[in-house]
Amino acid sequence: LIEGELQNRSYVDKNNITRYITEIIVDRASFTGDKRPESNGGYQQNAGFPEPPPQHPAEAANSAPSASNGSYTAQDFAASGAADDDYPF
């Protein structure tokens, strides 16, 4: 159940183009229905993100934490096609 409102507004960007925005303002949100019989309450630990390969204990003690650790770099998002100028913030 979600209670709230839609808010429409507009602004003029730096190229003098009027942009329109629709925002969802949530006042209250709650889950309805039966709980699932999962032991972790439906929470997934990795949430679909890749995990780093397991290390041997000796390697883990001697190495610094990997920068990747299943995370993505800025280059992964460069091909999205959206320029920073497309966002009003």
C-alpha positions as CSV (number, residue, x, y, z in Angstrom):
1,L,0.0,0.0,0.0
2,I,1.4,3.4,-1.0
3,E,-0.1,6.7,-0.1
4,G,1.1,10.0,-1.5
5,E,0.8,12.3,-4.4
6,L,2.1,13.1,-7.9
7,Q,3.8,16.5,-8.3
8,N,4.3,18.1,-11.7
9,R,6.7,20.9,-12.2
10,S,8.8,22.5,-14.9
11,Y,12.1,24.4,-15.2
12,V,14.1,26.1,-17.9
13,D,17.5,24.5,-18.4
14,K,20.7,26.3,-19.4
15,N,19.9,26.0,-23.1
16,N,16.6,27.9,-22.5
17,I,14.5,24.7,-23.0
18,T,11.5,24.1,-20.7
19,R,11.8,20.7,-19.0
20,Y,8.8,19.0,-17.3
21,I,9.1,16.7,-14.3
22,T,6.6,14.4,-12.7
23,E,7.6,13.3,-9.1
24,I,6.1,10.7,-6.9
25,I,5.9,12.0,-3.3
26,V,5.3,9.1,-0.9
27,D,3.8,9.9,2.4
28,R,3.4,6.3,3.7
29,A,4.3,2.9,2.3
30,S,3.6,-0.5,3.8
31,F,3.7,-4.1,2.6
32,T,0.5,-6.1,2.5
33,G,-0.2,-9.7,2.2
34,D,1.2,-12.9,3.7
35,K,4.8,-13.3,4.7
36,R,6.8,-15.7,2.5
37,P,8.1,-18.7,4.4
38,E,11.7,-17.9,3.6
39,S,14.2,-18.0,6.4
40,N,15.7,-14.6,5.5
41,G,12.5,-12.7,5.1
42,G,12.9,-12.5,1.3
43,Y,16.1,-10.6,1.5
44,Q,18.7,-11.7,-1.0
45,Q,22.3,-11.3,0.1
46,N,23.9,-10.6,-3.3
47,A,20.8,-8.9,-4.9
48,G,21.9,-10.2,-8.3
49,F,25.3,-8.5,-8.3
50,P,28.4,-10.6,-9.1
51,E,30.5,-11.8,-6.2
52,P,34.3,-11.9,-6.2
53,P,35.8,-15.4,-6.3
54,P,36.7,-17.0,-2.9
55,Q,40.3,-16.6,-1.7
56,H,42.5,-19.0,0.2
57,P,43.0,-17.8,3.8
58,A,46.7,-17.0,3.2
59,E,45.9,-14.9,0.1
60,A,43.2,-13.0,1.9
61,A,45.5,-12.1,4.7
62,N,48.3,-10.9,2.4
63,S,46.3,-8.9,-0.1
64,A,44.5,-5.6,0.1
65,P,40.8,-5.6,-0.6
66,S,40.0,-5.7,-4.3
67,A,38.6,-2.5,-5.8
68,S,36.1,-4.5,-7.7
69,N,34.5,-6.7,-4.9
70,G,31.5,-7.2,-7.3
71,S,31.1,-3.4,-7.9
72,Y,31.0,-1.6,-11.1
73,T,33.3,1.1,-12.4
74,A,32.2,4.5,-13.8
75,Q,33.1,3.1,-17.3
76,D,30.3,0.6,-16.9
77,F,27.8,3.4,-17.0
78,A,29.4,5.6,-19.7
79,A,27.5,3.8,-22.5
80,S,24.1,4.6,-21.0
81,G,23.6,7.5,-23.4
82,A,22.6,9.9,-20.7
83,A,24.7,13.0,-20.3
84,D,25.1,14.9,-17.0
85,D,23.4,17.9,-18.6
86,D,20.2,15.8,-19.0
87,Y,19.6,15.9,-15.2
88,P,18.3,19.0,-13.3
89,F,20.6,18.4,-10.4
